[in-house]
């Protein structure tokens, strides 16, 4: 005969993992083409220039460039990516310093006899 009453199992005790939603790249940050900028449910952020919406409402960059957040209507922001302008300045190599000419060291002579 059991001395303790049988225990029933609880219907609780489970939980799902977090979905890791939110902004992944902020304004003025550089993104490569295809990188996710925002993971969201619904359309809190709208896609702008060079940004597309995926099937789960995430926004991703279509080109490499700088992320910008722009207000478009009340409570809605639009995310755009503008291509970074390539710098055309020629990179100058640092000027080489002329090696100092060394004169051959004078041979030390034996002290003169006194």
C-alpha positions as CSV (number, residue, x, y, z in Angstrom):
1,X,0.0,0.0,0.0
2,X,1.4,3.4,-1.0
3,X,2.1,5.8,1.7
4,X,2.0,8.9,-0.5
5,X,-0.8,10.0,-2.8
6,X,-0.2,9.7,-6.5
7,X,0.9,13.0,-8.1
8,X,-0.8,14.3,-11.1
9,X,1.2,16.1,-13.8
10,X,0.7,19.8,-14.3
11,X,-0.6,21.1,-17.6
12,X,1.7,24.1,-17.2
13,X,5.5,24.1,-17.2
14,X,6.1,24.9,-20.9
15,X,7.3,28.0,-22.6
16,X,8.4,29.0,-26.1
17,X,11.7,30.6,-27.0
18,X,11.9,34.4,-27.6
19,X,11.6,35.4,-31.3
20,X,14.5,37.9,-31.2
21,X,12.5,40.7,-32.8
22,X,13.6,44.3,-33.1
23,X,16.0,46.6,-34.9
24,X,19.2,44.9,-36.0
25,X,20.9,47.8,-37.7
26,X,20.4,51.4,-36.6
27,X,20.5,54.7,-38.5
28,X,23.7,55.8,-40.1
29,X,25.1,52.2,-39.8
30,X,26.5,50.5,-42.9
31,X,24.7,47.4,-44.2
32,X,25.5,44.9,-47.0
33,X,23.0,43.9,-49.6
34,X,20.7,41.2,-48.1
35,X,21.3,42.0,-44.5
36,X,18.2,42.1,-42.2
37,X,17.6,45.6,-40.8
38,X,14.5,45.0,-38.7
39,X,12.8,41.8,-37.5
40,X,9.1,42.6,-36.9
41,X,5.6,41.2,-36.8
42,X,3.3,43.4,-38.7
43,X,4.5,46.7,-40.4
44,X,5.6,48.9,-37.6
45,X,8.4,50.0,-39.9
46,X,7.7,50.5,-43.6
47,X,10.2,49.7,-46.4
48,X,11.6,52.7,-48.2
49,X,14.3,53.2,-50.9
50,X,16.4,50.1,-51.5
51,X,14.6,48.1,-48.8
52,X,12.2,45.2,-49.2
53,X,9.8,43.4,-46.9
54,X,10.1,39.6,-46.6
55,X,7.3,37.1,-46.1
56,X,7.6,37.4,-42.2
57,X,7.5,41.2,-42.4
58,X,11.2,41.6,-41.8
59,X,12.9,44.4,-43.7
60,X,16.2,43.8,-45.5
61,X,18.6,45.9,-47.6
62,X,18.6,45.4,-51.4
63,X,21.9,47.3,-51.8
64,X,24.9,48.0,-49.7
65,X,24.8,51.4,-48.1
66,X,23.9,53.5,-45.1
67,X,20.6,53.0,-43.1
68,X,18.3,55.9,-42.5
69,X,15.0,56.1,-40.6
70,X,12.5,58.6,-41.9
71,X,9.1,59.6,-40.5
72,X,6.3,59.1,-43.2
73,X,3.1,59.3,-41.2
74,X,1.9,59.3,-37.7
75,X,3.4,56.5,-35.8
76,X,5.1,54.9,-38.8
77,X,8.7,55.1,-39.8
78,X,10.2,54.2,-43.2
79,X,13.6,52.7,-43.4
80,X,15.7,53.4,-46.5
81,X,19.3,52.4,-47.5
82,X,21.3,54.9,-49.6
83,X,24.3,53.6,-51.4
84,X,27.6,54.9,-49.9
85,X,29.3,57.2,-52.4
86,X,32.8,55.7,-53.2
87,X,35.6,58.0,-52.3
88,X,37.6,59.0,-55.4
89,X,40.5,60.6,-53.6
90,X,43.8,59.0,-54.5
91,X,45.5,57.4,-51.6
92,X,48.9,59.0,-51.5
93,X,51.7,56.7,-50.3
94,X,53.7,58.2,-47.5
95,X,56.9,59.8,-48.8
96,X,59.9,57.6,-48.2
97,X,62.5,59.3,-46.0
98,X,65.9,59.6,-47.6
99,X,68.3,57.3,-45.8
100,X,70.9,59.3,-43.9
101,X,74.3,58.7,-45.6
102,X,76.7,57.3,-43.1
103,X,80.3,58.2,-43.5
104,X,82.7,55.5,-42.8
105,X,83.9,55.6,-39.2
106,X,87.5,56.8,-38.9
107,X,89.8,54.1,-37.9
108,X,91.1,54.6,-34.4
109,X,94.9,54.9,-34.4
110,X,97.2,53.9,-31.7
111,X,98.0,56.7,-29.3
112,X,101.0,58.6,-30.3
113,X,104.2,57.6,-28.4
114,X,105.2,60.1,-25.8
